[in-house]
């Protein structure tokens, strides 16, 4: 049998830093992919859906706050 090499504190820190960087890169890619999938960030209640709560409920700017009715044309209401 061979002896296992014990990692120095510096090696442990380097491994932890590398794992953290990999996790950040993965989360950034997932976020970018999810945003690309959600082309329409609007529904019959919201003018703009900024995101979703952990329970899945949307939040953002409602159509009522914008003075619009569902599916109104922005140019007709001079909102552009």
C-alpha positions in Angstrom: 0.0 0.0 0.0 1.0 3.6 -0.6 0.7 6.4 1.8 -1.8 9.1 1.1 -0.5 12.6 0.6 -1.9 15.0 3.1 -2.8 18.3 1.6 -1.3 21.4 3.0 -3.6 24.3 4.1 -2.5 26.1 0.9 -3.5 23.1 -1.3 -6.8 22.8 0.5 -7.5 26.6 0.0 -6.6 26.3 -3.7 -8.9 23.3 -4.2 -11.7 25.2 -2.3 -11.2 28.3 -4.5 -11.3 26.2 -7.7 -14.5 24.5 -6.6 -16.0 27.9 -5.8 -15.1 29.3 -9.2 -16.5 26.2 -10.9 -19.8 26.6 -9.0 -20.0 30.3 -9.9 -19.4 29.5 -13.6 -22.1 26.8 -13.5 -24.6 29.1 -11.9 -23.9 31.9 -14.3 -24.4 29.5 -17.3 -27.6 28.2 -15.8 -28.9 31.7 -15.3 -28.0 32.7 -18.8 -29.6 29.6 -20.2 -32.8 30.1 -18.2 -33.1 33.8 -19.4 -32.7 32.7 -23.0 -35.5 30.2 -22.5 -37.8 32.8 -21.1 -38.2 35.1 -24.1 -41.6 36.4 -23.0 -41.4 37.9 -19.5 -45.0 39.1 -19.5 -48.4 37.5 -18.8 -52.0 38.6 -18.3 -51.2 40.3 -15.0 -47.7 41.6 -15.3 -46.2 44.2 -17.7 -42.7 42.9 -16.7 -41.9 39.8 -14.7 -38.6 40.5 -12.9 -38.3 37.0 -11.4 -40.0 34.3 -9.4 -40.1 33.6 -5.6 -38.8 30.3 -4.3 -42.4 29.1 -4.3 -42.7 29.9 -8.0 -44.9 33.1 -7.8 -43.9 35.8 -10.3 -43.1 39.3 -9.2 -42.5 42.5 -11.1 -44.5 45.4 -12.6 -48.2 44.8 -13.0 -50.2 46.0 -16.0 -52.4 48.0 -13.6 -49.3 49.8 -12.3 -48.5 50.7 -15.9 -52.1 51.9 -16.6 -52.6 49.1 -19.2 -55.1 46.3 -19.8 -53.9 42.8 -20.7 -52.4 42.7 -24.1 -52.8 46.4 -24.8 -50.5 47.8 -27.5 -47.8 50.0 -26.0 -47.7 52.4 -28.9 -51.5 52.9 -28.7 -51.0 54.0 -25.1 -47.8 56.1 -25.9 -45.8 54.2 -23.4 -42.8 53.8 -25.7 
